[in-house]
Amino acid sequence: MLLDSASMYFRAFFGVPEIKGPDGTPVNAVRGFLDFISRLVGDYRPSDLVCCWDDDWRPQWRVDLLPSYKAHRVVAERSGVPDVEEVPDPLQVQVPIILEVLEAFGLCVVGAPGYEADDVIGSFAAQAQQPVDIVSGDRDLFQLVDDERDVRMLYIARGVGNHERVTNDWVRAKYGIDARQYADFATLRGDASDGLPGVAGVGEKTAATLLGRFGDLDGIVAASLDPDADMGPGPRAKIKAAADYLRVAPQVVAVARDLDLGAPSTALPREPRDLARVAELGARWGLESPVQRLTEVLCSAP
């Protein structure tokens, strides 16, 4: 089970009512994130679990290719560090607490310098020798769904308690394309949440139609340049007009699958690594109930 950690703790922050620890520090995101893990582990009993981390939420190599990438989410330079992500202060103070608690439990946290959590997830999923569940509310990760390799996504856009199990059939029913085509589909359609402009005038229906007819983005671009291809004048003109964007956007949208992540210990622990530390953090931050629930879930594994 591969967790898109930021996707989960953002949802916890906005979905769990404000709760403060004994010293007044907000801890709703911590509590929600731990309870999400407890529920997922209890429901699915994964053999391994990785909390995938954004070591770089907006990698420079992606920005160099497409300057608009996540640009709307950047706040003013802070402490000499450019590209600081806009994160509510009451959430920002909770991220170190989340990391402390995960470490005390012995839950594996993995990031990669210069890459996003999506890339860590993509590399683990591509290199796995066993079935994989990806947990995220990010549609970009639909591109990793692979029925043949038993890679599916637990899509939490409507909440962890109301998640959807995304397979290729799910993607096809939703968008009219196969999961392997999703990155090209997103490139064509665009995604305002990531600063991807897409091809002007091409929405989901047109993108799906073009992919159904020509297979992939390379086939679509080639057809736009072929006067004998079965492409109408409207879509042809739009694809040609977006030539510069289409040369770079696929590299930005594609999730990395070949990162060398070493050999971290990903096995789901059968009990907290440091029970005393877990208890101390629980008492310090007012997290007694969620740490107890997670401890019980780990210890009750068959």
Secondary structure, 3 states (H helix, E strand, C coil): CEEEHHHHHHHHHHHCCCCECCCCCECHHHHHHHHHHHHHHHHHCCCECEEECCCCCCCHHHHHHCCCCCHHHEECCECCECCEECCCHHHHCCHHHHHHHHHHHCCEEECCCCCCHHHHHHHHHHHCCCCEEEEECCHHHHHHCECCCCEEEEECCCCHHHCEEECHHHHHHHHCCCHHHHHHHHHHHCEHHHCECCCCCCCHHHHHHHHHHHCCHHHHHHHHCCCCCCCCHHHHHHHHHCHHHHHHHHHHHCCCCCCCCCCCCCECCCCCCCHHHHHHHHHHHCCHHHHHHHHHHHHCCC
